[in-house]
Amino acid sequence: MLRWTVTFIILAIIAGIFGFGGIAAGAASIAKVLFFIFIVLFILSLISGRRKI
């Protein structure tokens, strides 16, 4: 998921350089949402941890 976030950030930067403001804003917002989902899942995995059976 973090790989998708980086991909959309790079897409937003490239689109911003070439002047495609709408595409850059869309890609940046998708990257932001994916990053926050990644952070939430990461924190949940840290809290739950590995449980020994």
Helices and strands as residue ranges (DSSP letters): H 2-17, H 21-48
